[in-house]
Amino acid sequence: MEDKKVDIHIEIQVCHGERCQKNLSKYILERAEHTLGVQQGEATKDGILLNNMHCQGKCQQGPNVKIINHTTGNIYLMHKMDPLKMAEAIRHIRTGNIPSHAVLVNVNYREDF
Ligand code: FES
């Protein structure tokens, strides 16, 4: 079997902080895993990495999901997520778009270093 390194261009992180977990973020992660066909910590062949993340301090707006565009360096947060919204967001991402309800929180994170 050929082991090709995948070029990651999008990273999706589902919050697994305590408050988001109480708001059932595990079902959002499960839907993302099902929709992408990978497990948490793995990447799809088209370069989408699925991860979890620590609390972002936005608990009241949770469950929260972060999108990191490693091509542009932009970081987005999606609030009040649920499994259906997660599947819809992935559909947008796979067509090259950022979901309209995603909030830009950091422009070109690479300039922060
Ligand atoms: S627990 Fe998810 S933002 Fe705080």
Residues whose N, C-alpha, C, O or C-beta is under 5 A from the ligand:
A	BS01	FES	C15 G17 E18 R19 C20 C55 Q56 G57 K58 C59 G62 N64
